[in-house]
Amino acid sequence: MKSDFGYNSGTAVKALEIDGYYVWDCSVVRSRGKYYMFSSRWKKEYGFGWNWLFNSEIVCSVSDTPEGPYVFQRVVLPRRGRQYFDGMSTHNTCIKEYNGKFYLYYMGTTYGGDIPENGKIDGKYGEETWNRKRIGLAVADSIDGEFIRRDTPLLQPRDCSFWDCTITTNPSVAILPDGKTYMIYKSRSAVGKPLQLGVAVADTPDGEFRRLSDLPILRFKDENMHIEDPFLWYDATRKKFCLIAKDDAKNGAYGITGEWGGGFYAESDDCVDFTIGKTPKVYSRSIEWSDGRKTTQGNLERPSVIFDENGKPTHIFCASGDAETPYDFKDPTFIVCMALKQDL
């Protein structure tokens, strides 16, 4: 059956692995004939678990081809001090180019306790730090240049009369030709409440973001319907805002795709009212590798897409790792790249 997205994911390759590190999430931009991947990493010795929240840093890796392999180049956003909202950890990359400048949207957090380096983090400490996640922006004049950060978050949570009073995180941005910039973000009202997505807009990529709606997009009556990891783009030919996100259904709910951790597609005319079609599934955790192997990954998430010069999607990237159950990674994680084939 033809998918609503219009493309099927092909065979998979490992696009990025960094020896001695977990990697998670990525965003790719083409510049100077090469592909630059911005992703998050933290030391393998710390373990997975909460450590992405406490010890992550954003790095850049480079490849001659979209599939990779990408070679680590440099740390882009390291620790910079507890006094900054993003001073102790950076994560959730979204890189965009506009008018010769490069805009890196991300999540940052800080915390007042000890730096956990033994992999053992108390759940209360984790939740407290999780609630400090805020969206940041760093800008560079060239892809190899220094990314200068803002010292204040790009978007703050609201008071607790609203659904997004805990965090702002997981930014995904679409910059229109005139510079108007739309951003999808993630939040929730309290621990255990549904993960939901909101939308904000600014007149320029580094402008003041204002919410387009007081309510989340893609609202569900069932509180087990959680969604996260948005990837947003604007299809100028069809004049549609397009979204791929993770189906994060809880407590055995069937979810949007029928598979926990699968990716789904939705679209909108105004970036507020999104429609999910009858065949929304974009990818499954069950994948075929370029060497013919078939596996079901514990996780395949944080989707990110790149496009050709005509605006057609060519490849999709996801974070993954070898684990029989979600997040139970004993070995370092990696970034998967799958070529996209048009669903004719």
DOPA-326062 format. One line per 4 residues: number of its first residue (from 1); their letters; for each residue y, x, z of N, C-alpha, C. Coordinates in Angstrom, 1 decimal, padded with zeros to 4 digits. Layout:
BEGIN
NUM	A	Y/X/Z/Y/X/Z/Y/X/Z; ...
END
This chain:
BEGIN
1	MKSD	-001.2/000.8/000.0/000.0/000.0/000.0/001.2/000.9/000.0; 002.2/000.5/-000.8/003.4/001.3/-000.9/004.2/001.2/000.3; 004.7/002.4/000.8/005.5/002.4/002.1/006.9/002.0/001.8; 007.6/001.6/002.9/009.0/001.2/002.8/009.8/002.5/002.6
5	FGYN	009.4/003.6/003.1/010.1/004.9/002.9/010.1/005.3/001.4; 009.0/005.0/000.7/008.9/005.3/-000.7/008.3/006.7/-001.0; 007.9/007.4/000.1/007.3/008.7/-000.1/006.1/008.8/000.9; 005.1/009.6/000.4/004.0/009.9/001.3/004.0/011.4/001.6
9	SGTA	003.5/011.7/002.8/003.5/013.1/003.2/002.2/013.8/002.6; 002.4/015.0/002.1/001.3/015.7/001.5/000.6/016.6/002.5; 000.0/017.7/002.0/-000.7/018.6/002.9/000.3/019.4/003.8; -000.2/019.8/004.9/000.6/020.4/005.9/000.4/021.9/006.0
13	VKAL	001.5/022.7/006.3/001.4/024.1/006.6/002.2/024.3/007.9; 001.9/025.4/008.5/002.7/025.9/009.7/003.9/026.6/009.2; 005.1/026.0/009.4/006.3/026.6/008.8/006.9/027.6/009.8; 006.8/027.4/011.1/007.3/028.3/012.1/006.4/028.5/013.3
17	EIDG	006.1/029.7/013.6/005.5/030.1/014.9/006.3/031.3/015.4; 006.5/031.4/016.7/007.2/032.5/017.3/006.2/033.1/018.4; 005.8/034.3/018.2/004.8/034.9/019.1/005.3/034.9/020.5; 004.5/034.3/021.4/004.9/034.3/022.8/005.8/033.2/023.3
21	YYVW	006.1/032.3/022.4/007.0/031.2/022.7/006.4/029.8/022.2; 006.7/028.8/023.0/006.6/027.4/022.5/007.9/027.1/021.6; 007.7/026.4/020.5/008.8/026.0/019.7/008.7/024.5/019.6; 009.9/023.8/019.5/009.9/022.3/019.5/011.2/021.9/018.9
25	DCSV	011.0/020.9/017.9/012.1/020.4/017.1/012.7/021.4/016.1; 013.2/020.9/015.0/013.8/021.8/014.1/014.8/021.0/013.2; 015.7/021.7/012.6/016.6/021.1/011.6/016.9/022.2/010.6; 016.8/021.9/009.3/016.8/022.9/008.3/018.0/022.7/007.3
29	VRSR	018.7/023.7/007.0/019.8/023.7/006.0/019.7/024.8/005.0; 020.0/024.5/003.7/019.9/025.5/002.7/021.3/026.2/002.5; 021.3/027.5/002.4/022.6/028.2/002.3/022.3/029.6/001.7; 023.1/030.0/000.7/022.9/031.3/000.1/021.5/031.5/-000.5
33	GKYY	020.9/030.5/-001.0/019.6/030.6/-001.6/018.5/030.7/-000.6; 018.7/030.6/000.7/017.7/030.6/001.7/017.7/029.4/002.5; 016.6/029.2/003.3/016.5/028.1/004.2/016.6/028.5/005.6; 017.5/027.9/006.3/017.8/028.3/007.7/017.3/027.2/008.6
37	MFSS	016.3/027.5/009.5/015.8/026.5/010.4/016.3/026.8/011.8; 016.9/025.8/012.4/017.4/025.8/013.8/016.4/025.1/014.6; 015.9/025.7/015.7/014.9/025.1/016.5/015.0/025.5/017.9; 014.2/024.9/018.8/014.2/025.3/020.2/013.0/026.1/020.6
41	RWKK	013.2/027.0/021.6/012.0/027.8/022.0/012.2/028.1/023.5; 011.0/028.4/024.2/011.0/028.9/025.5/009.7/029.6/025.7; 009.7/030.5/026.7/008.6/031.5/026.8/007.2/030.8/027.1; 006.2/031.2/026.5/004.9/030.7/026.7/004.4/030.8/028.2
45	EYGF	004.8/031.9/028.8/004.4/032.2/030.2/004.9/031.1/031.1; 005.9/030.3/030.8/006.4/029.3/031.6/005.6/028.0/031.6; 004.8/027.9/030.5/004.1/026.7/030.2/004.9/025.6/029.5; 004.2/024.5/029.2/004.9/023.4/028.5/005.6/022.5/029.6
49	GWNW	005.0/021.3/029.8/005.6/020.4/030.9/007.1/020.2/030.8; 007.7/020.4/032.0/009.2/020.2/032.1/009.9/021.4/031.5; 009.3/022.5/031.2/010.0/023.8/030.9/010.9/023.7/029.7; 010.7/022.9/028.8/011.6/022.7/027.7/013.0/022.3/028.2
53	LFNS	013.0/021.6/029.3/014.3/021.1/029.8/015.0/022.1/030.6; 014.3/023.1/031.2/014.9/024.1/032.1/015.1/025.4/031.4; 014.3/025.8/030.4/014.3/027.1/029.9/014.5/027.2/028.4; 014.8/026.1/027.7/014.9/026.2/026.3/016.2/026.9/025.8
57	EIVC	016.1/027.5/024.6/017.3/028.0/023.9/017.2/027.7/022.4; 018.3/027.6/021.8/018.3/027.3/020.3/018.3/028.6/019.5; 017.4/028.7/018.6/017.3/029.9/017.7/017.4/029.5/016.3; 017.6/030.6/015.4/017.6/030.4/014.0/016.5/031.3/013.4
61	SVSD	015.8/030.7/012.4/014.8/031.5/011.6/015.0/031.2/010.1; 014.6/032.1/009.3/015.0/032.1/007.9/013.7/032.2/007.0; 013.8/031.5/005.8/012.7/031.6/004.8/013.3/031.5/003.4; 012.5/032.0/002.5/013.0/031.9/001.1/012.6/030.6/000.5
65	TPEG	011.6/029.9/001.1/011.1/028.6/000.6/011.2/027.6/001.7; 011.2/026.3/001.3/011.3/025.3/002.4/010.1/025.2/003.3; 008.9/025.6/002.7/007.7/025.5/003.5/007.5/026.7/004.5; 008.3/027.7/004.3/008.1/028.9/005.1/007.1/029.9/004.6
69	PYVF	006.6/030.8/005.4/006.9/030.9/006.8/008.3/031.3/007.1; 008.9/030.7/008.2/010.2/031.1/008.7/010.1/032.3/009.6; 011.0/033.2/009.5/011.0/034.4/010.3/012.2/034.4/011.3; 011.8/034.6/012.6/012.9/034.5/013.6/014.0/035.5/013.3
73	QRVV	015.3/035.0/013.4/016.4/035.8/013.1/017.2/036.1/014.3; 017.6/035.1/015.1/018.5/035.3/016.3/018.5/034.1/017.2; 019.0/034.4/018.4/019.3/033.3/019.4/020.7/032.8/019.1; 020.8/031.5/018.9/022.1/030.9/018.6/022.9/030.4/019.8
77	LPRR	022.2/029.7/020.6/022.8/029.1/021.8/022.0/029.4/023.1; 022.3/030.6/023.7/021.6/031.0/024.9/022.2/030.4/026.1; 021.7/030.7/027.3/022.3/030.3/028.6/023.7/030.9/028.6; 024.7/030.1/029.2/026.0/030.6/029.4/026.7/030.3/030.7
81	GRQY	025.9/029.8/031.7/026.4/029.6/033.0/026.3/028.2/033.5; 026.0/028.0/034.8/025.8/026.7/035.3/027.0/025.8/035.3; 028.2/026.4/035.2/029.4/025.5/035.2/029.6/024.7/034.0; 028.9/025.0/032.9/029.0/024.3/031.7/027.9/023.2/031.6
85	FDGM	028.2/022.1/031.0/027.3/021.0/030.9/026.0/021.4/030.2; 026.1/022.4/029.3/024.9/022.9/028.5/024.6/024.3/028.9; 025.0/024.7/030.1/024.9/026.1/030.5/023.6/026.7/030.8; 022.6/025.8/031.0/021.3/026.3/031.5/020.1/026.1/030.5
89	STHN	020.4/025.2/029.5/019.3/024.9/028.5/019.9/024.2/027.3; 019.5/024.6/026.1/019.9/023.9/024.9/018.6/023.5/024.1; 018.7/022.4/023.4/017.5/021.8/022.8/017.9/020.8/021.8; 017.0/020.2/021.0/017.3/019.0/020.1/018.3/019.4/019.0
93	TCIK	017.9/020.2/018.0/018.8/020.6/017.0/019.0/019.6/015.9; 020.3/019.7/015.4/020.7/018.9/014.2/021.8/019.7/013.5; 021.4/020.4/012.4/022.4/021.3/011.7/022.9/020.6/010.4; 024.2/020.6/010.2/024.8/020.0/009.0/025.9/020.9/008.4
97	EYNG	026.0/020.9/007.1/027.1/021.6/006.5/028.1/020.6/005.9; 029.4/020.9/006.1/030.4/020.1/005.5/031.6/020.9/005.2; 032.1/020.9/004.0/033.3/021.6/003.5/033.3/023.1/004.0; 032.1/023.7/003.8/032.0/025.1/004.1/031.8/025.5/005.5
101	KFYL	031.8/024.5/006.4/031.5/024.8/007.8/030.2/024.3/008.2; 029.6/024.8/009.3/028.3/024.4/009.8/028.4/023.8/011.2; 027.9/022.6/011.3/028.0/021.9/012.5/026.6/021.7/013.2; 026.5/022.3/014.4/025.2/022.2/015.1/025.3/021.2/016.2
105	YYMG	024.7/020.1/016.1/024.6/019.1/017.2/023.3/019.4/018.0; 023.4/019.2/019.3/022.3/019.5/020.1/022.4/018.8/021.5; 021.4/019.0/022.3/021.4/018.5/023.7/021.5/019.7/024.6; 022.3/019.6/025.6/022.4/020.7/026.6/022.3/020.1/028.0
109	TTYG	021.9/020.9/029.0/021.9/020.5/030.3/022.1/021.7/031.3; 022.4/021.3/032.5/022.6/022.3/033.6/021.9/021.8/034.8; 021.8/022.7/035.8/021.2/022.3/037.1/021.5/023.3/038.1; 021.4/022.8/039.4/021.9/023.6/040.5/020.8/024.4/041.3
113	GDIP	019.6/024.0/041.0/018.5/024.7/041.8/018.0/026.0/041.1; 016.9/026.5/041.7/016.3/027.7/041.1/015.9/027.5/039.7; 015.9/028.6/038.9/015.4/028.6/037.6/013.9/028.7/037.6; 013.2/027.6/037.2/011.7/027.6/037.3/011.1/028.5/036.2
117	ENGK	010.3/029.5/036.7/009.7/030.4/035.7/008.2/030.5/035.9; 007.7/029.7/036.8/006.2/029.8/037.1/005.5/028.6/036.6; 006.2/027.7/035.8/005.5/026.5/035.2/005.4/025.4/036.1; 005.7/025.5/037.4/005.5/024.5/038.4/006.9/023.9/038.7
121	IDGK	007.1/022.6/038.3/008.4/022.0/038.5/008.2/020.6/039.2; 008.8/020.4/040.3/008.7/019.2/041.0/009.2/018.0/040.1; 008.5/016.9/040.1/008.9/015.8/039.3/010.3/015.3/039.6; 010.7/015.3/040.9/012.1/014.8/041.2/013.1/015.8/040.7
125	YGEE	012.8/017.1/040.7/013.7/018.1/040.1/013.8/017.8/038.6; 012.7/017.5/038.0/012.7/017.3/036.6/013.5/016.1/036.2; 013.3/014.9/036.9/014.1/013.7/036.6/015.6/013.9/036.9; 015.9/014.6/037.9/017.3/014.9/038.2/018.0/015.7/037.1
129	TWNR	017.3/016.7/036.6/017.8/017.5/035.5/017.8/016.7/034.2; 016.8/016.0/034.0/016.7/015.1/032.7/017.9/014.2/032.6; 018.3/013.7/033.7/019.5/012.8/033.7/020.8/013.5/033.4; 020.8/014.8/033.4/022.0/015.5/033.1/022.1/015.9/031.6
133	KRIG	021.2/015.4/030.8/021.2/015.8/029.4/022.5/015.1/028.7; 023.2/016.0/027.9/024.4/015.5/027.2/024.4/016.1/025.8; 025.0/015.4/024.8/025.1/015.9/023.5/026.3/016.9/023.3; 026.0/018.0/022.7/027.0/019.0/022.5/027.2/019.3/021.0
137	LAVA	028.2/020.1/020.7/028.5/020.5/019.3/029.0/021.9/019.3; 028.4/022.7/018.3/028.9/024.1/018.1/029.2/024.2/016.6; 030.2/024.9/016.3/030.7/025.0/014.9/030.8/026.5/014.5; 030.4/026.8/013.2/030.5/028.1/012.7/031.1/028.1/011.3
141	DSID	031.8/029.2/010.9/032.4/029.2/009.6/031.4/029.7/008.6; 030.3/030.3/009.0/029.3/030.7/008.0/027.9/030.6/008.7; 026.9/030.5/008.0/025.6/030.2/008.5/025.1/031.4/009.4; 025.6/032.6/009.1/025.3/033.8/009.9/026.3/034.1/011.0
145	GEFI	027.3/033.2/011.1/028.4/033.5/012.0/028.1/033.0/013.4; 029.1/033.2/014.3/028.9/032.7/015.7/029.2/031.2/015.8; 028.4/030.5/016.5/028.6/029.1/016.7/029.4/028.9/017.9; 030.6/028.4/017.8/031.5/028.2/018.9/031.3/026.8/019.5
149	RRDT	031.0/026.8/020.8/030.7/025.5/021.4/031.9/024.8/022.0; 031.9/023.5/022.0/032.8/022.8/022.8/032.4/022.9/024.3; 033.4/022.8/025.2/033.0/022.9/026.6/032.8/021.6/027.3; 033.0/020.5/026.5/032.7/019.1/027.0/031.7/018.4/026.1
153	PLLQ	031.0/017.5/026.6/030.0/016.8/025.8/030.7/016.0/024.7; 030.0/015.8/023.6/030.5/015.0/022.5/030.5/013.5/022.8; 029.5/013.1/023.6/029.4/011.7/023.9/028.8/011.6/025.4; 029.5/010.9/026.2/029.1/010.7/027.6/028.3/009.4/027.8
157	PRDC	027.4/009.4/028.8/026.9/008.1/029.2/027.9/007.1/029.7; 027.7/005.9/029.6/028.6/004.9/030.2/028.2/004.5/031.6; 028.9/003.6/032.2/028.6/003.1/033.5/027.3/002.2/033.5; 026.8/002.0/034.6/025.4/001.3/034.7/025.4/-000.2/034.4
161	SFWD	026.5/-000.7/033.9/026.5/-002.1/033.4/026.0/-002.0/031.9; 025.8/-000.8/031.4/025.4/-000.7/030.0/024.0/-000.1/030.0; 023.3/-000.1/028.9/021.9/000.3/028.7/021.8/001.9/028.7; 022.9/002.5/028.3/022.9/004.0/028.1/023.7/004.7/029.2
165	CTIT	023.3/004.5/030.4/024.1/005.0/031.6/023.5/006.3/032.1; 022.3/006.7/031.6/021.7/007.9/032.2/022.0/009.2/031.4; 021.8/009.2/030.1/021.9/010.4/029.3/022.5/010.1/028.0; 022.9/011.2/027.3/023.0/011.1/025.8/022.3/012.4/025.3
169	TNPS	021.4/012.1/024.3/020.5/013.2/023.8/020.0/012.9/022.5; 019.1/013.8/021.9/018.5/013.6/020.6/019.5/013.2/019.5; 020.6/013.9/019.3/021.5/013.5/018.3/021.0/013.7/016.9; 021.2/012.8/016.0/021.0/012.9/014.6/022.2/012.4/013.8
173	VAIL	022.6/013.2/012.8/024.0/012.9/012.3/023.9/012.8/010.8; 024.7/011.9/010.2/024.9/011.7/008.8/026.4/011.8/008.5; 026.8/012.8/007.7/028.2/013.0/007.4/028.4/012.5/005.9; 029.3/011.5/005.8/029.5/010.9/004.5/030.5/011.8/003.7
177	PDGK	030.6/011.6/002.4/031.5/012.5/001.6/032.9/012.6/002.1; 033.5/011.5/002.7/034.8/011.6/003.2/035.0/012.2/004.6; 033.9/012.6/005.1/033.9/013.3/006.4/033.5/012.3/007.6; 033.5/011.0/007.3/033.2/010.1/008.4/031.7/010.4/008.8
181	TYMI	031.5/010.5/010.1/030.3/011.0/010.7/029.6/010.0/011.6; 028.4/009.6/011.3/027.6/008.7/012.1/026.6/009.4/012.9; 026.4/009.0/014.1/025.4/009.7/015.0/024.6/008.7/015.7; 023.2/008.9/015.6/022.3/008.1/016.4/021.9/009.0/017.6
185	YKSR	021.8/008.4/018.8/021.5/009.1/020.0/020.5/008.3/020.8; 019.9/009.0/021.8/018.9/008.3/022.7/019.4/008.2/024.1; 019.0/007.1/024.8/019.3/007.0/026.2/018.4/005.9/026.8; 018.6/005.6/028.0/017.9/004.5/028.7/018.7/004.1/029.9
189	SAVG	018.4/003.0/030.5/019.1/002.5/031.7/018.6/003.1/033.0; 017.4/003.5/033.1/016.8/004.0/034.3/015.5/004.6/034.1; 014.9/005.3/035.0/013.6/005.9/034.9/012.6/004.7/034.7; 011.7/004.9/033.7/010.7/003.9/033.4/011.2/002.8/032.5
193	KPLQ	012.5/002.7/032.2/013.0/001.7/031.3/012.8/002.2/029.9; 012.9/001.3/028.9/012.6/001.7/027.5/013.6/002.8/027.0; 013.0/003.8/026.3/013.8/004.7/025.5/014.4/003.9/024.3; 015.7/004.0/024.1/016.3/003.2/023.1/017.3/004.1/022.3
197	LGVA	017.8/003.6/021.2/018.7/004.4/020.3/020.0/003.7/020.2; 021.1/004.4/020.3/022.5/003.9/020.0/023.1/004.5/018.9; 024.3/004.1/018.5/025.0/004.6/017.3/026.5/004.8/017.6; 027.0/005.9/017.2/028.4/006.2/017.4/029.0/006.8/016.1
201	VADT	030.3/006.8/015.9/030.9/007.2/014.7/032.2/008.0/015.0; 032.5/009.0/014.2/033.8/009.7/014.3/034.4/009.8/012.9; 035.7/010.1/012.8/036.4/010.2/011.5/036.1/011.5/010.8; 035.7/012.5/011.6/035.4/013.8/011.1/034.1/014.3/011.9
205	PDGE	033.5/015.4/011.3/032.2/015.8/012.0/032.5/016.3/013.4; 033.7/016.8/013.7/034.0/017.3/015.1/035.0/016.4/015.8; 035.1/015.2/015.4/036.1/014.2/015.9/035.6/013.5/017.2; 036.4/012.6/017.6/036.1/011.8/018.8/035.1/010.7/018.4
209	FRRL	033.9/010.7/019.0/032.9/009.7/018.7/033.1/008.5/019.5; 033.0/007.3/018.9/033.1/006.0/019.6/031.9/005.2/019.2; 031.4/004.4/020.1/030.2/003.6/019.8/030.6/002.5/018.9; 029.6/002.2/018.0/029.8/001.1/017.0/029.3/-000.2/017.6
213	SDLP	028.5/-000.1/018.7/028.0/-001.3/019.3/027.7/-001.0/020.8; 027.9/-002.1/021.6/027.6/-001.9/023.0/026.1/-002.0/023.3; 025.4/-002.5/022.3/023.9/-002.7/022.4/023.2/-001.6/021.6; 021.9/-001.3/022.0/021.1/-000.4/021.2/020.7/-001.0/019.9
217	ILRF	020.4/-000.1/018.9/019.9/-000.6/017.7/018.4/-000.8/017.9; 017.8/-001.6/017.0/016.3/-001.9/017.0/015.9/-002.4/018.4; 016.4/-003.5/018.8/016.1/-004.0/020.2/014.8/-004.8/020.1; 014.0/-004.7/021.2/012.7/-005.4/021.3/012.6/-006.1/022.6
221	KDEN	011.9/-007.3/022.5/011.7/-008.0/023.8/010.7/-007.4/024.7; 009.7/-006.7/024.1/008.7/-006.0/024.9/009.2/-004.7/025.4; 009.3/-004.5/026.7/009.7/-003.3/027.3/008.8/-002.1/027.0; 007.6/-002.3/026.5/006.7/-001.3/026.2/007.0/-000.7/024.8
225	MHIE	008.0/-001.2/024.1/008.3/-000.7/022.8/009.4/000.3/022.9; 009.0/001.6/023.1/009.9/002.7/023.2/010.0/003.4/021.9; 011.2/003.9/021.5/011.4/004.7/020.3/012.3/005.8/020.6; 012.0/007.0/019.9/012.9/008.1/020.1/012.8/009.0/018.9
229	DPFL	013.4/010.2/019.0/013.4/011.2/018.0/013.9/010.7/016.6; 015.1/010.2/016.6/015.7/009.7/015.3/016.0/010.8/014.3; 015.8/010.5/013.1/016.4/011.4/012.0/017.2/010.4/011.1; 018.5/010.6/010.9/019.3/009.7/010.2/019.9/010.4/008.9
233	WYDA	019.9/009.7/007.8/020.7/010.2/006.7/021.3/009.0/005.9; 022.2/009.3/005.0/022.8/008.2/004.2/022.4/008.4/002.7; 021.8/007.4/002.1/021.4/007.3/000.7/022.6/006.8/-000.1; 023.4/007.7/-000.7/024.6/007.3/-001.4/024.3/006.5/-002.6
237	TRKK	023.2/006.7/-003.2/022.8/005.9/-004.4/022.6/004.5/-004.1; 021.9/004.2/-003.0/021.5/002.8/-002.6/022.5/002.3/-001.6; 023.4/003.2/-001.1/024.4/002.8/-000.1/023.7/002.2/001.2; 022.7/003.0/001.6/021.9/002.6/002.8/021.9/003.7/003.8
241	FCLI	022.0/003.4/005.1/021.7/004.3/006.1/020.2/004.2/006.4; 019.5/005.4/006.4/018.1/005.5/006.5/017.7/006.2/007.8; 016.6/005.8/008.4/016.2/006.3/009.7/014.7/006.5/009.7; 014.3/007.7/010.2/012.9/007.9/010.6/012.9/008.2/012.1
245	AKDD	012.0/007.6/012.8/011.9/007.9/014.3/010.4/007.8/014.7; 010.2/008.2/016.0/008.9/008.2/016.6/008.6/006.9/017.2; 007.4/006.4/017.0/006.9/005.2/017.7/006.3/005.7/019.0; 007.0/005.4/020.1/006.6/005.9/021.4/006.1/004.8/022.3
249	AKNG	005.4/003.8/021.8/005.0/002.7/022.5/004.2/003.1/023.8; 004.4/002.3/024.9/003.8/002.6/026.2/002.8/001.6/026.5; 002.0/002.0/027.5/001.0/001.1/028.2/000.1/000.3/027.2; -000.3/001.0/026.1/-001.3/000.4/025.2/-000.7/-000.6/024.2
253	AYGI	000.6/-000.7/024.1/001.3/-001.6/023.2/000.9/-001.1/021.8; 000.8/-002.1/020.8/000.5/-001.8/019.4/001.6/-001.0/018.8; 002.9/-001.2/019.2/004.0/-000.5/018.7/004.4/-000.9/017.3; 005.2/-000.1/016.6/005.7/-000.4/015.3/004.7/000.0/014.2
257	TGEW	004.0/001.1/014.4/003.1/001.6/013.4/001.6/001.4/013.7; 001.3/001.0/014.9/-000.1/000.8/015.3/-000.7/002.1/015.8; 000.1/003.2/015.8/-000.4/004.5/016.3/000.7/005.2/017.1; 000.3/005.5/018.4/001.3/006.2/019.2/001.6/007.5/018.6
261	GGGF	002.9/007.8/018.5/003.3/009.1/018.0/003.5/009.1/016.5; 003.2/008.0/015.8/003.4/008.0/014.3/004.9/007.9/014.1; 005.3/008.1/012.8/006.7/008.0/012.4/006.9/006.7/011.7; 008.1/006.1/011.9/008.4/004.8/011.2/009.7/004.9/010.5
265	YAES	009.9/004.1/009.5/011.1/004.0/008.7/011.9/002.7/008.9; 013.2/002.8/008.9/014.1/001.6/009.0/015.3/001.9/008.2; 016.0/000.9/007.7/017.3/001.1/007.0/018.3/000.0/007.3; 019.6/000.4/007.0/020.7/-000.5/007.4/021.8/-000.4/006.4
269	DDCV	022.6/-001.4/006.3/023.9/-001.3/005.5/025.0/-000.8/006.3; 025.0/-000.9/007.6/026.2/-000.5/008.4/025.9/000.4/009.5; 024.6/000.9/009.6/024.2/001.8/010.7/024.2/001.2/012.1; 024.2/-000.2/012.1/024.0/-000.9/013.3/022.8/-001.8/013.3
273	DFTI	022.8/-002.6/012.3/021.6/-003.6/012.1/020.6/-003.0/011.2; 019.6/-002.4/011.8/018.5/-001.8/011.1/017.3/-002.7/010.9; 016.7/-002.7/009.7/015.6/-003.5/009.4/014.3/-002.7/009.3; 013.2/-003.1/009.9/011.9/-002.5/009.8/011.1/-003.4/008.9
277	GKTP	010.6/-002.8/007.8/009.8/-003.5/006.8/008.4/-003.8/007.2; 007.6/-004.3/006.3/006.2/-004.6/006.5/005.3/-003.4/006.5; 005.7/-002.3/005.8/004.9/-001.1/005.8/005.8/000.1/006.2; 006.1/000.2/007.5/007.1/001.2/008.0/006.6/002.6/008.2
281	KVYS	005.3/002.7/008.2/004.7/004.0/008.7/005.0/005.1/007.7; 005.6/006.2/008.2/005.9/007.4/007.3/004.9/008.5/007.4; 004.4/008.7/008.6/003.4/009.8/008.8/002.5/009.4/010.0; 001.3/010.0/010.0/000.3/009.8/011.1/000.1/011.2/011.8
285	RSIE	-000.4/011.1/013.0/-000.8/012.3/013.7/-002.1/013.0/013.1; -002.8/012.2/012.2/-003.9/012.7/011.5/-003.4/013.3/010.2; -003.6/014.6/010.0/-003.1/015.3/008.8/-004.1/016.1/008.1; -003.8/016.4/006.9/-004.7/017.4/006.1/-003.9/018.6/005.9
289	WSDG	-004.5/019.8/006.2/-003.8/021.1/006.0/-004.0/021.6/004.6; -003.2/022.5/004.2/-003.3/023.1/002.8/-004.6/023.8/002.5; -005.3/024.2/003.6/-006.6/024.8/003.4/-007.8/023.8/003.4; -007.5/022.5/003.4/-008.5/021.5/003.4/-008.9/020.9/004.7
293	RKTT	-008.6/021.6/005.8/-008.9/021.0/007.1/-008.2/019.7/007.4; -008.9/018.9/008.2/-008.3/017.6/008.6/-008.3/017.6/010.1; -007.2/017.3/010.8/-007.1/017.3/012.2/-006.3/016.1/012.7; -006.5/015.7/013.9/-005.6/014.7/014.5/-004.9/015.5/015.6
297	QGNL	-003.6/015.6/015.5/-002.8/016.4/016.4/-002.4/015.5/017.6; -002.4/016.2/018.8/-002.0/015.5/020.0/-000.6/015.0/019.8; 000.3/015.7/019.2/001.7/015.3/018.9/002.1/015.7/017.5; 002.9/014.9/016.9/003.5/015.2/015.6/004.8/014.4/015.6
301	ERPS	005.9/015.1/016.1/007.1/014.4/016.4/008.4/015.2/016.1; 009.5/014.6/016.5/010.8/015.1/016.2/011.0/015.3/014.7; 010.8/014.3/013.8/010.8/014.4/012.4/012.2/014.9/011.9; 012.2/015.7/010.8/013.4/016.2/010.2/013.1/016.3/008.7
305	VIFD	014.0/015.9/007.9/013.8/015.8/006.4/014.8/016.7/005.7; 014.4/017.4/004.6/015.4/018.1/003.8/015.4/017.4/002.4; 016.4/017.6/001.6/016.6/016.9/000.4/017.0/017.8/-000.8; 016.7/017.4/-002.0/017.1/018.3/-003.1/018.6/018.0/-003.5
309	ENGK	019.1/018.6/-004.6/020.5/018.5/-004.9/020.9/017.1/-005.4; 019.9/016.2/-005.7/020.1/014.8/-006.0/020.0/013.9/-004.9; 019.8/014.4/-003.7/019.6/013.6/-002.5/018.3/013.0/-002.3; 017.3/013.4/-003.0/015.9/012.9/-002.8/015.2/013.8/-001.8
313	PTHI	014.5/013.1/-000.9/013.7/013.9/000.2/012.6/014.7/-000.4; 012.4/015.9/000.0/011.4/016.8/-000.6/010.4/017.3/000.5; 010.8/017.4/001.7/009.9/017.9/002.8/010.2/017.3/004.1; 009.2/017.1/004.9/009.4/016.6/006.3/008.8/017.6/007.3
317	FCAS	009.5/017.9/008.3/009.1/018.8/009.4/008.9/018.0/010.7; 007.9/018.5/011.4/007.6/017.9/012.7/007.1/018.9/013.7; 007.4/018.7/015.0/006.9/019.6/016.0/005.5/019.2/016.4; 004.6/020.2/016.6/003.2/019.9/016.9/002.6/021.1/017.6
321	GDAE	001.3/021.0/017.9/000.6/022.0/018.5/-000.9/021.6/018.6; -001.8/022.6/019.0/-003.2/022.3/019.1/-003.5/021.8/020.5; -003.7/020.5/020.6/-004.1/019.8/021.9/-004.8/018.6/021.6; -005.9/018.3/022.4/-006.6/017.1/022.2/-005.9/015.8/022.7
325	TPYD	-005.0/016.0/023.7/-004.2/014.9/024.2/-002.8/015.3/024.2; -001.9/014.4/024.1/-000.4/014.7/023.9/000.1/015.6/025.0; 000.8/016.6/024.6/001.6/017.5/025.4/000.7/018.5/026.3; -000.6/018.5/026.0/-001.5/019.3/026.8/-001.7/020.6/026.0
329	FKDP	-000.7/021.4/025.9/-000.7/022.6/025.0/-001.0/023.8/025.8; -002.1/024.5/025.5/-002.5/025.7/026.2/-002.0/026.9/025.3; -001.9/026.7/024.0/-001.4/027.8/023.1/000.0/027.4/022.7; 000.8/028.3/022.2/002.1/028.0/021.7/002.2/027.0/020.6
333	TFIV	003.2/026.2/020.6/003.4/025.1/019.6/004.0/025.7/018.4; 004.1/024.8/017.3/004.6/025.3/016.1/005.3/024.1/015.3; 006.0/024.5/014.2/006.6/023.5/013.4/005.8/023.3/012.1; 005.5/022.0/011.8/004.7/021.7/010.7/005.6/021.2/009.5
337	CMAL	005.3/021.6/008.3/006.0/021.2/007.1/005.1/020.5/006.2; 005.5/019.3/005.7/004.7/018.6/004.8/005.6/018.2/003.6; 005.1/018.6/002.4/005.8/018.2/001.1/005.7/016.7/001.0; 006.8/016.1/000.5/006.8/014.6/000.3/006.6/014.3/-001.2
341	KQDL	005.7/013.3/-001.4/005.4/012.9/-002.8/005.9/011.4/-002.9; 006.6/011.2/-004.0/007.2/009.8/-004.2/006.0/008.8/-004.4; 006.1/007.7/-003.7/005.1/006.6/-003.7/005.4/005.7/-004.9; 004.8/006.0/-006.0/005.1/005.3/-007.3/004.3/004.0/-007.3
END
